[in-house]
Amino acid sequence: MARVLHNLLLFVTRLALRIRLVGYWSLVYGYCALCAAVALLKLWWSVVLRPTATFQWVVRESPPACLNDTSLGTHCYVRIKESGLRFHYVAAGERGKPLMLFLHGFPEFWFSWRYQLREFKSEFRVVAVDMRGYGESDLPLSTENYSFDYLVTDVKDIVEYLGYNRCCLVGHDWGGTIAWLFAIHYPEMVTKLIVLNCPHPSVFTDYALRHPSQLLKSSHFFFFQLPRFPELMLSINDFKALKALFTSRNTGIGRKGRWLTAEDLEAYLYALSQPGALTGALNYYRNVFRWEVHSRQCGNREMDIKKPEKQIVFTIRDKGVGNSFAVVSGRGCMT
């Protein structure tokens, strides 16, 4: 009798998990289809209004001069033996000083940290990395090459290659996600953790699914699941959508002309218009929903590890991330 009850409970549990999984993926792909339909309407409208200009691009063969500004640091490359990938980074400050490592987000590259490189190079060895799939780092096109394990290992390998066993880790957006996970898996290698505009990975999916307002803000996560079509939509009208991310009132950088010059914008467009660049960047998103189980494991594991000396969660008004994420992510963090 006990064995029968055990098997029955096991069957019910597995059935409930399977139903939940089916419901989860139905929501993901259903919302993905809705986002695709909206994007198709936008594409159609663009073709109607600007039939010629819609599919015209400026060929950007040479980098803007600002990318070769020697005051920002020295351009370096490292090939990681385990993955075989080559990474590009810009470094400044004296060797031997504490390492401050910067991880950028989407749609960016090392250049996003230009102000921080200048600001902190007197006290730290500052290093801004082109993450896997971005800038001058290698661009593996397979989605499987952008799993959490690979991205976290990239950071570990780079820190060790630089000759350090600890660092002050700073991450924004996707770089923030990787920074969170690196601190979870390798807490002994993080002296301070600074995360900007990125919730803890263990809370993002559940929170977004339970809060429709955040689900709407995160609609790009669903749209980017599609193959190739998002790359097209981001590049039509000479990358108009990317330009808007940097310059529009809702998502753009404040004080245009001071914090973001026309040449700075061209630097981003140059990096993202190179062959394969958009696919590499979007592949981070194309793994995100498969990471839910991994995120739950990270959330459970967090209570069992030694935390860095200090964790800082810093958020500002962000169209894609609700401010309440700061509260949810910051619970249990040392301040």
C-alpha positions in Angstrom: 0.0 0.0 0.0 2.8 2.4 0.9 4.5 1.7 -2.4 1.3 2.4 -4.3 0.8 5.7 -2.5 4.5 6.6 -3.2 4.1 5.9 -6.9 0.8 7.8 -7.0 2.4 10.9 -5.4 5.3 10.6 -7.7 3.0 10.5 -10.7 1.0 13.5 -9.5 4.1 15.5 -8.9 5.6 14.7 -12.3 2.3 15.5 -14.0 2.0 18.8 -12.1 5.6 19.7 -13.2 4.9 18.7 -16.7 1.7 20.8 -16.8 3.6 23.8 -15.3 6.3 23.4 -17.9 3.8 23.2 -20.8 2.1 26.3 -19.4 5.4 28.1 -19.1 6.5 27.5 -22.6 3.0 28.2 -24.0 3.2 31.6 -22.4 6.7 32.2 -23.7 6.0 31.2 -27.3 2.6 32.8 -27.3 4.0 36.1 -26.2 6.8 35.7 -28.7 4.3 35.3 -31.5 2.5 38.4 -30.4 5.7 40.4 -30.4 6.5 39.0 -33.9 3.1 40.1 -35.2 3.6 43.7 -33.9 7.1 43.8 -35.4 5.8 42.6 -38.8 3.3 45.5 -38.7 6.1 47.9 -38.0 8.1 46.5 -40.8 5.2 46.8 -43.2 4.5 50.4 -42.2 8.1 51.3 -42.6 8.1 49.8 -46.1 5.0 51.7 -47.0 6.4 55.0 -45.8 10.0 54.5 -46.9 10.2 51.7 -49.4 13.8 52.4 -50.5 15.3 53.7 -47.3 14.0 50.8 -45.1 16.6 48.4 -46.5 19.5 50.8 -46.9 22.5 50.8 -44.5 25.7 52.8 -44.2 28.7 50.5 -44.6 30.9 51.2 -41.6 34.3 49.8 -42.5 36.6 51.9 -40.3 36.2 52.5 -36.5 35.6 56.1 -35.4 38.6 57.9 -33.9 37.2 57.8 -30.4 37.8 54.0 -30.3 41.5 54.6 -30.6 41.7 57.3 -27.9 44.9 56.4 -26.0 43.7 58.2 -22.9 41.2 55.4 -22.4 43.9 52.7 -22.1 45.7 50.0 -24.0 43.9 47.6 -26.4 44.8 44.0 -25.6 43.8 40.5 -26.6 43.8 37.1 -24.9 43.0 33.7 -26.2 41.5 31.4 -23.6 42.8 27.9 -23.9 39.8 26.1 -22.6 37.2 27.8 -24.9 39.6 28.7 -27.7 38.0 32.1 -28.0 39.9 35.3 -28.3 38.8 38.2 -26.1 39.5 41.9 -26.6 39.8 44.3 -23.6 41.0 47.8 -22.9 43.2 48.2 -19.8 44.5 51.3 -17.9 46.1 52.0 -14.5 49.2 50.4 -13.0 49.7 46.7 -13.0 49.7 45.4 -9.5 46.9 47.7 -8.3 43.6 46.1 -7.3 41.7 44.9 -10.4 38.4 46.5 -11.3 36.7 44.5 -14.1 33.9 46.0 -16.2 31.2 43.8 -17.9 28.9 45.6 -20.4 25.4 44.9 -21.4 23.2 45.1 -24.6 23.6 46.7 -27.0 27.1 47.9 -26.0 30.8 46.9 -25.8 33.8 48.0 -23.8 33.4 51.6 -24.9 30.4 52.0 -22.5 32.9 52.1 -19.7 35.1 55.0 -21.1 34.2 57.4 -18.3 34.9 54.8 -15.6 38.2 53.8 -17.2 39.4 57.4 -16.8 37.8 57.9 -13.4 39.2 54.9 -11.6 42.6 54.2 -13.3 44.5 56.1 -10.6 43.4 53.7 -7.9 42.8 50.4 -9.8 44.0 48.4 -12.7 40.8 49.0 -14.7 39.8 46.5 -17.5 36.8 46.8 -19.8 36.1 43.6 -21.7 34.3 43.0 -24.9 32.2 40.1 -23.8 31.8 36.9 -25.8 29.9 37.8 -29.0 30.6 41.5 -28.8 33.1 44.0 -30.3 36.5 42.6 -31.2 36.0 39.5 -29.1 35.2 36.3 -31.0 31.6 35.9 -32.1 30.4 32.2 -31.9 27.1 32.1 -33.7 25.6 29.0 -32.0 23.1 29.8 -29.3 24.5 27.0 -27.1 27.8 28.9 -26.8 26.1 31.6 -24.7 25.1 29.5 -21.7 25.6 30.8 -18.2 28.4 28.3 -17.6 30.4 29.5 -20.5 29.9 33.2 -19.8 30.8 32.9 -16.1 33.9 30.8 -17.0 35.0 33.5 -19.4 35.2 36.0 -16.6 37.1 33.6 -14.4 39.6 32.8 -17.1 40.1 36.5 -17.9 40.7 37.4 -14.3 43.3 34.7 -13.9 44.9 35.6 -17.2 45.4 39.1 -15.9 47.3 37.7 -13.0 44.7 38.2 -10.3 42.7 36.0 -8.0 40.3 38.6 -6.9 38.6 41.7 -8.4 36.1 44.4 -7.9 33.4 43.3 -10.4 31.2 45.9 -12.1 28.4 44.8 -14.4 25.5 46.5 -16.3 22.5 44.8 -17.9 23.7 41.4 -19.2 27.1 42.1 -17.7 25.2 42.5 -14.4 23.6 39.1 -14.8 27.0 37.5 -15.4 28.5 39.5 -12.4 25.7 38.2 -10.1 26.4 34.6 -11.2 30.2 34.9 -11.0 29.9 36.2 -7.4 27.6 33.2 -6.6 29.9 30.6 -8.1 33.3 32.2 -7.2 32.6 34.4 -4.2 36.3 34.2 -3.1 37.2 36.0 -6.3 35.0 39.0 -5.7 36.0 41.8 -3.3 33.1 44.0 -4.2 30.1 43.5 -6.5 28.5 46.4 -8.2 25.5 45.7 -10.4 23.7 48.3 -12.4 20.1 47.9 -13.8 20.0 44.2 -13.5 18.0 42.0 -11.1 19.3 38.9 -9.5 18.9 36.1 -12.0 16.9 33.9 -9.5 14.1 36.4 -9.3 13.7 37.8 -12.8 11.5 35.1 -14.5 9.1 34.6 -11.6 8.7 38.4 -11.0 8.2 39.1 -14.7 5.5 36.4 -15.1 3.7 37.6 -12.0 3.8 41.3 -12.8 2.2 42.2 -16.2 3.7 45.6 -16.2 7.2 44.1 -16.1 6.2 41.5 -18.7 5.4 44.4 -21.1 8.7 46.1 -20.3 10.5 42.8 -21.0 8.8 42.2 -24.4 12.1 42.4 -26.2 13.2 39.2 -24.4 10.4 37.4 -26.2 10.8 39.0 -29.6 14.6 38.2 -29.6 13.8 34.5 -29.4 13.0 34.5 -33.1 15.8 33.6 -35.5 17.1 36.3 -37.8 14.0 38.5 -37.8 15.2 40.6 -34.8 18.5 41.2 -36.5 16.6 42.6 -39.5 14.4 44.8 -37.4 17.3 46.3 -35.5 19.2 47.0 -38.7 16.5 48.5 -41.0 16.6 52.2 -41.8 20.3 52.2 -41.0 19.9 50.8 -37.5 17.2 53.3 -36.5 16.1 51.1 -33.6 19.6 51.0 -32.1 20.0 54.7 -32.6 16.7 55.2 -30.7 17.9 53.0 -27.8 20.8 55.5 -27.2 19.1 58.8 -28.1 15.3 58.6 -27.5 13.6 60.3 -24.6 12.5 57.0 -23.1 15.6 54.9 -23.3 18.4 57.2 -24.4 21.4 58.7 -22.6 20.8 62.0 -21.0 22.6 65.2 -21.9 23.2 64.2 -25.5 26.2 65.9 -27.0 27.9 65.8 -23.6 27.6 62.2 -22.4 27.0 60.8 -25.9 28.4 62.6 -28.8 27.6 61.9 -32.5 31.0 60.2 -32.7 30.2 58.1 -29.7 27.0 56.9 -31.3 28.9 56.0 -34.4 31.2 53.9 -32.3 28.3 51.8 -31.1 26.8 51.5 -34.6 30.2 50.5 -36.0 30.6 47.7 -33.5 27.1 46.4 -33.9 27.0 46.6 -37.7 29.9 44.2 -38.2 29.1 40.7 -39.6 27.6 38.5 -37.0 27.6 41.2 -34.3 23.9 41.4 -33.8 23.5 37.6 -33.7 26.1 37.3 -31.1 24.5 39.9 -28.9 21.0 38.5 -29.3 22.1 35.0 -28.5 22.3 36.1 -24.8 18.5 36.5 -24.9 18.0 33.3 -26.8 19.1 31.3 -23.9 17.4 33.2 -21.1 14.2 31.1 -20.8 16.2 27.9 -20.7 18.1 29.4 -17.7 15.0 29.4 -15.4 15.9 26.2 -13.7 19.6 27.3 -13.4 18.5 30.6 -11.9 16.4 28.8 -9.3 19.4 26.7 -8.4 21.5 29.8 -8.0 18.9 31.4 -5.8 18.9 28.4 -3.5 22.7 28.2 -3.5 23.1 31.8 -2.6 22.3 31.2 1.1 25.0 28.6 1.4 28.0 30.5 0.1 30.3 33.1 1.4 29.3 36.5 0.0 31.7 39.1 -1.3 32.9 41.7 1.2 30.2 44.1 -0.2 27.4 43.9 -2.6 25.8 47.0 -4.2 22.6 47.0 -6.2 22.3 50.3 -8.0 19.3 51.0 -10.2 18.0 54.1 -11.9 14.9 54.8 -13.9 15.0 52.2 -16.7 12.3 51.5 -19.2 13.2 47.8 -19.3 13.6 47.1 -15.5 11.1 48.1 -12.8 12.6 49.8 -9.8 11.1 47.3 -7.5 13.6 44.8 -8.8 16.2 46.6 -6.7 14.3 45.7 -3.5 13.8 42.0 -4.6 17.4 41.6 -5.7 18.8 43.4 -2.7 17.2 41.3 0.0 19.9 39.5 2.0 22.7 41.5 0.4 25.3 43.2 2.5 25.4 47.0 2.1 
